[in-house]
Amino acid sequence: MKKILLSLIAALALASCGSKKDLDKVTTTNPTTTTVPSVQPVTTASILQKVNNNAVTQNCIVADLDFTMASGSKNVTVGGSLRMKKDDVIRIQLVAFGIMEVGRLEFTKDYVLIQDKFHKKYVQEDYNQVGFLKDNGLDFYALQALLWNQLYVPGKANVSQSDLKEFTVEPVSGKEQSNIVLDRGNFNYKWLANNATNLLEDVNVDYKSKSSGSTNVNCKYSKFVKMGSKQFPSDIQLSLQTTAIKSAKNLKLGFVLSDLSNSEKWETRTTPSKKYEKISVNEMLNLLMSITK
C-alpha cells in the first residue's frame, strides 16, 4: 500500500467542503439526464461564445474523489478528495482505508506543495523550480483549465471576450460536434465541443520544446452533473505521454467525483508540520520514482 500510494503522488506531481446538510450541496451525485435541444447552424462566433459562457460560475468546487492510475502493468485506485478555489488553489488529498491521509498535492498561483506523509517530507517551490512543469510550459492556470473543464489561453488566468478571436472552429464531419483550436507558441490546444449542449467533452494539448522534447496531454470529460445553472464533469480521464521524463513516459489518471458542492468552508492553504523535513524537488522526485521501479 505504501508503494502504491506514493506512486500516485509521483504521478500527480508530474502531470501537473461541506456536509450533506449544507445548503450549497448539489442535490444529486448521479449524472443528470438532460433534453438535448435541436442543433442550430454553428458559426465560429456562436460556438465560442456559448462554450465560454458555459463554464461553471461557482467560486469553489469540492468533491470526494476516487483516483486511479495506470502506468505500464500497474492499475491502482485510492480514495481522497478534490478541493478547488477558482484562480487560487487546487488541492488533491489521497486517503488510505478511508481514514488516513497519505499524500497531498497543493497547486496555488505562486507555488507547488507536495507532501509525502509516509516519510514526513515535503517540497514547496515556485513553478520555475519544478522542472517538469517549467519545461512543459505548465503553470497554475494551465492545470486549472484542465480540471475546471474550460477554454484556456497560455499565460492568462481567464479567457476574455477579446481572446476569443484567437481561436478557430472546425466542424467535425458527420457529427454534431466542433473542434476549437488554439495555436500559441509551443502549444497546440484542441477542444471537442458538443454543438447541442455547448459542453467541452475532450481536450488535447501538444507541447513541443527543443530542450525538453514533446508532451501530449489528453482529457476526456463525461457524466456531467448540475452545478448551479451549469454542468460539470464528474468523470475526468487524463492521459499523459512525454519524452521529458524517461520514468514517466505514459500515464493515465482518472478522477471520479461524487458528493460535489460549492462549499467555501475549508482552509485554502496548507502549513506543513514542523516535524516534516523540507527537501528539494529533485530529492522528492527521486524518492518517489525509486519506489515505482
MOSUL-V563601 format. One record per backbone hydrogen bond with DSSP energy under -1.0 kcal/mol. CO is the residue of the C=O (numbers start at 1). NH is the residue of the N-H. If there is no record, write none. Layout:
# MOSUL-V563601
co->{CO | CO}
nh->{NH | NH}
This chain:
# MOSUL-V563601
co->{1 | 2 | 3 | 4 | 5 | 6 | 7 | 8 | 9 | 10 | 11 | 12 | 19 | 22 | 43 | 44 | 45 | 46 | 47 | 48 | 49 | 59 | 61 | 62 | 63 | 64 | 65 | 66 | 67 | 68 | 69 | 70 | 71 | 74 | 76 | 78 | 79 | 80 | 81 | 82 | 83 | 84 | 85 | 85 | 89 | 90 | 91 | 92 | 93 | 94 | 94 | 96 | 96 | 100 | 102 | 103 | 104 | 105 | 106 | 107 | 111 | 112 | 113 | 114 | 115 | 116 | 120 | 121 | 122 | 123 | 125 | 126 | 127 | 130 | 131 | 132 | 133 | 134 | 139 | 140 | 141 | 142 | 143 | 144 | 145 | 153 | 163 | 164 | 168 | 170 | 172 | 175 | 176 | 177 | 178 | 179 | 180 | 181 | 182 | 184 | 186 | 187 | 188 | 189 | 190 | 191 | 192 | 193 | 194 | 199 | 201 | 202 | 203 | 204 | 205 | 206 | 207 | 209 | 213 | 214 | 215 | 216 | 217 | 218 | 219 | 220 | 222 | 223 | 224 | 225 | 227 | 230 | 232 | 234 | 235 | 236 | 237 | 238 | 239 | 240 | 241 | 245 | 249 | 251 | 252 | 253 | 254 | 255 | 256 | 258 | 260 | 261 | 264 | 273 | 277 | 280 | 281 | 282 | 283 | 284 | 285 | 286 | 289}
nh->{5 | 6 | 7 | 8 | 9 | 10 | 11 | 12 | 13 | 14 | 15 | 16 | 22 | 25 | 47 | 48 | 49 | 50 | 51 | 52 | 53 | 86 | 84 | 261 | 82 | 258 | 80 | 256 | 78 | 254 | 76 | 252 | 74 | 71 | 69 | 67 | 95 | 65 | 93 | 63 | 91 | 61 | 88 | 89 | 85 | 107 | 83 | 105 | 81 | 102 | 103 | 99 | 100 | 96 | 117 | 94 | 115 | 92 | 113 | 90 | 108 | 125 | 106 | 123 | 104 | 121 | 277 | 116 | 279 | 114 | 112 | 129 | 130 | 134 | 135 | 136 | 138 | 137 | 143 | 144 | 145 | 146 | 147 | 148 | 150 | 156 | 166 | 167 | 181 | 179 | 175 | 177 | 195 | 172 | 193 | 170 | 191 | 168 | 189 | 187 | 208 | 184 | 206 | 182 | 204 | 180 | 201 | 178 | 198 | 194 | 221 | 192 | 219 | 190 | 217 | 188 | 215 | 213 | 209 | 243 | 207 | 241 | 205 | 239 | 203 | 237 | 235 | 234 | 32 | 232 | 230 | 227 | 225 | 257 | 222 | 255 | 220 | 253 | 218 | 251 | 216 | 248 | 242 | 240 | 70 | 238 | 68 | 236 | 66 | 64 | 26 | 62 | 266 | 276 | 122 | 284 | 285 | 286 | 287 | 288 | 289 | 290 | 292}
